Structure formats: structure tokens, C-alpha cells
Amino acid sequence: MVKKLYIGNLADDVTEDDLRANFGEIGEIVSLVIIRDKITGMSRGFGFVEMSTEQQAEEAVQKFNGGELLGRTIRVNEAKPKGEQDDRPRSPGGPSRRPGGFGGQPPRTGFGNRGGGSGSGSGGRRS
């Protein structure tokens, strides 16, 4: 049975070939991907490797979890389906738990007396 592994804390310059060379020592790789930013194409620091058997996946976790790849200590464990990920806090760009964009404060409607109070549109200058 094919087993998908999460590979985390990857250095920016790690390539698919680097992962293929390392995980290929264990056994057959079914698929491999490094997750990249949609706009910049830069690595997001994690990826996934699918090993052809559960035994090979377990061996890869034992061999590589906590190991070093291009100067970074990598994390290797069984990938979890999206709905089963841990409940750690997400970055501000993620789902919002509070209304508004500034800590749940209500939007400001007026900014005080910015034009000098004349109401003439002259920016507060008098002739």
C-alpha cells in the first residue's frame, strides 16, 4: 500500500532531485513534490514523498526524521489528510476567528477634522 510522507523544514535550495536521491535509497518513490509559492515559485519549506510500501515509509521516517539535509534538520512523518491536521494556530492570513482586520475592532467611519474644519474644500486655508 502506498504511504504518503510529510517532509518539513526544508531549506530553500532543496530540490526534488535532492529528495529523490535520499528517499530513493530506501525504496521505490511513487511521487514527490516540494510545495512552492504560487506567485514567486519559491519553496514553502515542505513537501511530500509517496513511498511504494508502508514498510519503506516507516523506514524513511526512522532514517530521515531529525536528520540533516543541506544544513537544516528536517521533519519526516506520515502525512495527514487536510481535515486531520493538528489544531495549531494559523497565521493571520488564515481563517479569521474575529471580525474585522485590526484585532476585531469595528471599522472607523470618521477621521476627525482633517481639512481644517472650513468645509469649503480648501484644505483649511483661508484667503
C-alpha positions as CSV (number, residue, x, y, z in Angstrom):
1,M,0.0,0.0,0.0
2,V,1.3,3.5,-1.0
3,K,2.2,5.7,2.0
4,K,2.5,9.5,1.8
5,L,5.1,11.2,4.0
6,Y,5.3,14.9,5.0
7,I,8.8,16.4,4.7
8,G,9.1,19.6,6.7
9,N,11.7,22.3,7.5
10,L,13.3,22.1,4.0
11,A,16.0,24.6,3.1
12,D,15.0,27.0,0.3
13,D,17.5,25.4,-2.1
14,V,16.4,21.8,-1.6
15,T,15.3,20.3,-5.0
16,E,13.1,17.4,-5.9
17,D,16.3,15.7,-7.1
18,D,17.8,16.0,-3.6
19,L,14.7,14.3,-2.0
20,R,14.7,11.7,-4.8
21,A,18.4,10.8,-4.1
22,N,17.8,10.5,-0.4
23,F,14.5,8.7,-0.2
24,G,15.4,6.6,-3.2
25,E,17.9,4.8,-1.0
26,I,15.0,3.4,1.0
27,G,12.9,2.1,-1.9
28,E,10.6,3.0,-4.8
29,I,9.2,6.6,-4.8
30,V,5.7,6.7,-6.3
31,S,5.5,10.5,-6.3
32,L,7.4,13.5,-4.9
33,V,6.6,17.2,-4.7
34,I,8.0,20.3,-3.0
35,I,5.3,22.8,-2.3
36,R,6.0,26.2,-3.8
37,D,4.5,29.7,-3.5
38,K,2.1,30.3,-6.4
39,I,3.5,33.8,-7.2
40,T,7.2,33.6,-6.5
41,G,7.8,29.9,-7.2
42,M,9.9,29.8,-4.0
43,S,9.8,26.7,-1.8
44,R,7.4,27.0,1.1
45,G,9.7,24.7,3.2
46,F,7.8,21.5,3.0
47,G,6.9,18.7,0.6
48,F,5.5,15.2,0.2
49,V,7.0,11.9,-0.8
50,E,4.9,8.8,-1.5
51,M,6.7,5.5,-0.9
52,S,5.5,2.3,-2.6
53,T,5.1,0.4,0.7
54,E,4.2,1.1,4.3
55,Q,7.4,-0.6,5.4
56,Q,9.5,1.7,3.2
57,A,7.7,4.7,4.5
58,E,8.3,3.6,8.1
59,E,12.0,3.1,7.3
60,A,12.2,6.5,5.8
61,V,10.7,8.1,8.9
62,Q,13.2,6.3,11.1
63,K,16.2,7.2,8.9
64,F,15.4,10.8,8.0
65,N,13.2,12.3,10.7
66,G,15.5,14.6,12.7
67,G,18.3,14.2,10.1
68,E,20.0,17.0,8.3
69,L,19.5,17.9,4.6
70,L,21.5,20.9,3.2
71,G,22.2,22.3,6.7
72,R,18.6,22.0,8.0
73,T,17.2,19.5,10.4
74,I,14.2,18.0,8.6
75,R,11.0,16.6,9.9
76,V,9.6,13.4,8.3
77,N,6.4,11.8,9.4
78,E,3.2,10.3,8.0
79,A,1.2,12.9,6.1
80,K,-2.3,13.6,7.5
81,P,-5.3,14.3,5.3
82,K,-6.1,18.0,5.2
83,G,-9.1,17.7,7.6
84,E,-7.0,15.8,10.2
85,Q,-4.2,18.3,10.6
86,D,-3.3,19.5,14.1
87,D,-5.1,22.4,15.7
88,R,-2.1,24.8,16.0
89,P,-2.7,28.5,15.5
90,R,-2.6,29.7,11.9
91,S,-1.1,32.8,10.5
92,P,-3.1,36.0,10.3
93,G,-3.8,35.2,6.6
94,G,-5.7,32.1,7.5
95,P,-9.3,31.7,8.6
96,S,-10.4,34.6,10.8
97,R,-11.9,33.9,14.3
98,R,-12.7,37.6,14.8
99,P,-14.5,40.1,12.7
100,G,-12.5,42.9,11.1
101,G,-8.9,43.2,10.0
102,F,-7.5,45.0,13.0
103,G,-7.9,42.7,16.0
104,G,-11.7,42.7,15.9
105,Q,-12.1,46.5,16.3
106,P,-15.1,48.0,14.5
107,P,-14.2,49.9,11.3
108,R,-13.6,53.6,11.8
109,T,-16.1,55.8,10.0
110,G,-14.6,59.3,10.5
111,F,-11.1,60.5,10.8
112,G,-11.7,63.7,12.7
113,N,-11.1,67.2,11.5
114,R,-8.6,66.6,8.6
115,G,-9.5,69.6,6.4
116,G,-9.2,72.4,9.0
117,G,-13.0,72.5,9.6
118,S,-13.8,75.1,7.0
119,G,-16.0,72.7,4.9
120,S,-15.1,74.7,1.8
121,G,-12.8,72.1,0.4
122,S,-9.8,74.5,0.5
123,G,-7.9,72.3,2.9
124,G,-8.3,74.7,5.8
125,R,-6.5,77.6,4.2
126,R,-8.1,81.0,4.4
127,S,-7.8,83.7,1.8
